[in-house]
């Protein structure tokens, strides 16, 4: 399609149907203009996202010199965005909350790809997940397990948070290890007091059969009648949000997982529109467990470091408060559309891109330094130091986005986006006013 044809199509569809961020005016060598966003470049062609949401390819050589310079300047950002699997987003004001997120059977269907009875290893796969189980499951049971995984992945991707769910870089699938008993789970590194865990280090979700609600009856396993998916959904949320974890405060990391967990769910369907009732039931379960839901001081909480989080005497209350904050910012803040939370997630996304670019630059710097240290006259010293002849210049190390290594400060970088132009005290007052009626309506346990 020529640029002229593209303009004609765009006019026919009415230019302003969907407005995307970072739209700019592109000009070809004949002087014709087009409003679009740069999505990708392979060095020969660019992919432009039109304002009607359609992507079109176009040769770089047919664009103006100014556009070609812009493309070169965007090369590293495009590489980082591609490495993270990120897609273009409409602005927060244009995003829509789903009423429900339903999972099609085709996305869930699992296949047994490896069966090793001697080792007690059975590997199942579907489109997105690989399950390594210590027992062979009946097809219907494996489908039921896989359905919760895929439904949670689909939920997080379809919420208006702008998250693209894809396995961590270098992995073809999300990996889940399913252990026959708690002893095997703990031996594999599962925390003793946990029902399941997603390890950011090895990027594997580990869970014992009992947390999947599985009971052995004879030689096979079945789902317990009273099984609930809470723990499972929580940890899967961590797994599919892997790229975001180091860039968000702990309360957002845990609060988003608790939020997904509290949404009404059954048979592959999350009812997002029923979040209010799900939130009330969630709070009432805490009250029933002896933790009374009440308003709290958000000022120290929203800037709490991971070490402070881990040192709390009541992690159960911290999880609940995290969910209260996430629910407030998504459904009660301002006009109730969650705009500030979406902007926060967008800022987190930009931070991820910046760090991905830095890591790429640092890998390149390390290779250049390895070559420099091999040059004649360059002498390695103790403590990582080196000496080189006058007139030689070693490669310059890239500067990180924050000017220092990734730390708790990285996770706190975008908290103020949630506040907008308000003070913490103003947000505290609004949150108390809007949460108050909900807290008062809770049923006190008998």
Protein Blocks (a to p, Z undefined) as FASTA:
>chain_A
ZZklmmmmmmmnopklpccehiacdddfkopacddddfbdehjaccdddfkopacdddfk
lpcfklmmmmmmmmmmmmmmmmnopacdddfklpccdfbdcddfklmoccdfbdcfknop
acdddfkbccddfbdcdfklmmmmmmmmmmmmmmmmmpcnopacdddehiabdcddddfb
lklmmmnopafkbgbdcdfklopacddfklnopacehjbccddfkbcfklmmmmmmmmmm
mmmmmmccfklmmmmmmmmmmpcceehiacfklmmmmmmmmmmmmmmnopacddddfklm
mmccfklmmmpmblmlmmmmmmmmmmmmmmmgojlnommmmmmmmmmmmmmmmmmmmmmm
mmmmmmmmmmmmmpghiacdehhiacddehiacddddddfkopacdfklmmmmmmmmnom
acfklmmmmmmmmmmmmmmmpccdZZ
